[in-house]
Amino acid sequence: MRQDVPVFELPVHRWYCPNCDATSVTKELKPHTQYHTCPKLRFMSVPFVAVGTKAKIELNEREDYEAGDMVFKDPEMGRPVMNMTTTRDEGTDVRVYAPTATARGGA
């Protein structure tokens, strides 16, 4: 007796970087975002954007005094990065690089 098993094709997602020429293709059922190391954004790991979506990706440097905080610095300029914004027609996503708190024990 033969049993037919349905085969589901995974959806194909096509991605591009609005800042450089990088592209990617993924096959994934769950919602996801693909990242890459972008040479135009100081070699930071930045998200791809779905093909057909107009977008802008920007790095925003931290503008206040570091004061010994452990902050994330971009690999090219060594400047502290506050956040990365991805702006699209339907909204904005922000990836925040929060400083790490530190403390010293005394006594």
N, C-alpha and C positions, 0 to 999 in steps of 0.2 A: 504494500500500500504506500503510495507516494503522498508526502505531505509538503505543500508549498509553504515556504517561509518568506514573508515579505522582507525585502531588503530596502533599507532606508539610506538614501544618499545624504551625507552631511552637507549642510549649506556651505557654499564657498564665499568667503569674505575677502574683498580686495581692499588693500590699504595703501596710503601714500603719505609722505611727509610734505607739508606745505613749505618747509624751509630748505629742503635739499631734494635730490632726485631719487631717494630711496623709496622702494615699494615692497610690498609683502602680500602673500596670499595665505589665508588660514582656512581650515575646515574644522569648524567647531559648532556644536549645537547650542551650548550655553552662551549667554552674553559675555563678551570679553573685549579686551583692548590689547593690541599688539604694540610693543615698545621697540625702539632701536637707539643706538648711539649716534647722535646727529652731529656731523662735523660743523654745521652752520650754527649750532647752539652750544658751542664750547665743549663738544663731545659728551654732553649730558645724555642720560637715558630719557627720551621723550616719547610720547605716544604717537602712533600713526593715527590717521584720520581716515574714515571710510571714503572710498573713491566716490566722487559725486558730491561730497560735502565741502563747502567753502569754509576754511578755517584759518586761524592765525595762532601760532604758539610762541609765547614770549617768556623769557626769564626775567625775573625781577630781583635785583640785588637788594640786600638788606642795607638800609640807609642809616641805621643807628650805630652806636658804639658797641663793639663786641664785648668789651669788659671781661674778657677771659671766658666767655661762654664757649662751649663746644658747638660750633656751627658747621653746617655743610658748606663746603667751598667748591666752586666749579673747578674741574681739573685743568682747564687751560689758563685762566686768569688768576686763580687762587683767591677770588673774591667771594664773600659770603652770599649765598643765594637764599632769599626769603621764600620765594615760591615760583611756580611755573604755571602760567595760565594758558588754557586752550579755549579760544573763543570761536564759537560757531553761530550760525543764524538762530539755532534753537536754544542756545544757552552757553554758559561758561563753566568749565571745570577748573579747579585749582588744586595743585599738588603742593602742599605746604612743607617746608623744611624747617621744622621747629627746632630751636636750640635745645641742647641737652643740659639739664640742670646738674650741677656738681656740688659737692660739699666736702669739707675736710673735717676729720675728727680731731678733737682737741682734748687736752687734759694734761 
